[in-house]
Amino acid sequence: MKKSFTAPYMIRSISEWHQLFDLPKPLHPLISVVDVSLLNHRNAEVWKHYAQDFYSIALKVGHNCKLIYGQKDYDFNEGSMQFNEPGQVFKILETNNNPVSGSVLLFKSDLVRNYPLGKIIREYGFFSYALSEALHLSDSEKAIVLSLMQQIQNELKCNIDNFSQDIIVSHIELLLNYANRFYNRQFITRKTDNNNLLSKLDELLTFLLNDDQLSITGIPTVQAIAQELNVSPNYLSDMLRMLTGLTTQQHIHGKLIERAKVLLTTTPLSVSEIAYRLGFEYPQSFNKLFKNKTSVSPSAFRHSFN
């Protein structure tokens, strides 16, 4: 029997978010900065399955709840920073009275829509990282983040004028650029773990591309590879780009070309047969990728070995 699907409770506005947490009304309808120690999870039914129609950036020290996202749970620990985009679905379980500190920044897409940030905000991949890929900050990094959030809060407390939104949006963009820097540092400091992940990726791709079922299953997608490695697609690509300069898609293509070269030089299979064996629906697509990566066609590559 099919499981019944219950849609998550959608928090549409920042004002509603404040109300659900028993907080005073926000100073601005499109943005708010909140002290996390003031959050109250008494609306238990809402937090069991919810989504929110705005961005959130949280820096939380300590943990007083278990948060679940993408079927994985995560307990915030010392200096964790989490980024969420509109529409992501969460569950909060096992709330307690442990002391917490930090800040959470909430803002609607409308706030940045008419700014350059509005056009590039989805390029900040960490908004769709898994919870287990949260950003872990040093004391000096925490101070920078909290200072920027405090500056946004101070601006919200001032009388709104023609410059207010420009200044607020510029602070958000600066915060996101610092987050990029801090994630880059985290990729470097966790280089051993990341190299292990790279090795697992190479082993997985080698196994998949040598599978005779590839002609049926098709070329493995970035999403499928990330799921197999138990990481989010964006985190995997960003980590690989940092280590190797290549995205996950480029790694997949590289392994495909390596496998194609072996088949071209060690088997009598036609180029079309090799294309189908490697999961390409059309030989033309295989030819185009091979030439793009090697500057020669598959046939020319084969002939160079004869």
JOJOWO-V406349 format. One record per run of one state. SS is the DSSP state (hx for helix, st for strand, lp for the rest). FROM is the first residue (numbers start at 0). TO is the last residue. Records with the same first field share a line. If there is no record, write none. Layout:
SS: FROM-TO / FROM-TO
//
This chain:
lp: 0-7 / 11-12 / 20-26 / 28-29 / 38-42 / 47-48 / 52-53 / 61-64 / 69-70 / 74-78 / 84-87 / 93-99 / 107-107 / 112-114 / 123-123 / 128-129 / 133-133 / 136-137 / 157-162 / 189-189 / 209-212 / 217-220 / 229-231 / 244-246 / 266-269 / 277-281 / 294-296 / 303-305
st: 8-10 / 27-27 / 30-34 / 49-51 / 54-60 / 65-68 / 71-73 / 79-83 / 88-92 / 100-106 / 134-135
hx: 13-19 / 35-37 / 43-46 / 108-111 / 115-122 / 124-127 / 130-132 / 138-156 / 163-188 / 190-208 / 213-216 / 221-228 / 232-243 / 247-265 / 270-276 / 282-293 / 297-302
//
